[in-house]
Amino acid sequence: MNRLTVDKASSIISCFKNKRILVIGDLMLDEFIWGSVYRISPEAPVPVVEAKRRSYMPGGAANVARNLRDLGVNVALVGGIGNDHIGAQIIDILEKKSIETNGIIRFKDRPTTLKTRVIGQHQQIVRIDWEEVQEIEAEYVDGIEAYVRKNLDSIDGIIFEDYGKGILTQELLSRVLNAVKNTHIITALDPKKGHRLNLEGVYIVTPNHAEACDAYGKPESSGIERLPEIGNGLINMWGVHSVLVTLGEHGMCLFEKGQPSYTISTVAREVFDVSGAGDTVIASLTAAIVAGATLPEAADFSNYAAGVVVGKMGTASVKPDELLNAIRTHQKDNGIEG
């Protein structure tokens, strides 16, 4: 069941230009090497990719910021980069998107994370990660907290994007949540499997199925029928208002304190690449909430957005017209008016 109409989605989108969201999390650059495969290497049983071109996209929390900006939301980004050309490239991409970067810190002795994906015949063949993972030092936590407090009066939401690279420490999360306590600011968090944090006070958390099972101490093989136990259990265990569990080809399921669960079927027509789909979900979900959507409407909104981006190759985002067209097509195919 999908509650979101084209008219409602259009109304939500029209509010974005007056909203500002702060994204806090791990920054990285996604590099794509595109080519063709015609033969197997004589040196080892691996394909030989004849490279044709390279492309670069902001990754991690930077991709969340890009998704928000492409929807029309005003965005400020907080994270860390190294003093290197990769970090400079991220800043250049973000500033061309009119994403605020003055909250980004420069690490003294740590490189910017780079993830290189080799694509042949429209399929990812291998991914190479260049990174150093370590928790940020106290001076960086102090600086980020100061930046957040300085911007409290001008932001409508905060997204915590945890890729487990060291930006989102318990100390930082606790300080930011304390700063926004008793304000109108909506907080959303995309968790990292295995990275245990005290999330009490976060408004909504968006784990995938594996992350939800891991956090609740259930095997990943737990079927969809166990979701109500897991979803509602996480609300109580984490001390949060709501949990949206993403389920890949099975859609997603929303759990809200004091409300029945809300299951949404996927609307994706084709799936080429799931890179960054979780980034799109939390970006579009949070944007819709701060624009006044109900949680079920916001979940539907994010489901449509994710359905668009998984149909693209590479780390992708969705534009308002693409999203509205996806909703129109789905409603037409299912005989729904609105």
Summary of the structure (lengths in Angstrom):
residues: 338
radius of gyration: 19.7
end to end distance: 14.5
largest distance: 64.1
contacts: 1147
relative contact order: 0.16
helix: 39%
strand: 28%
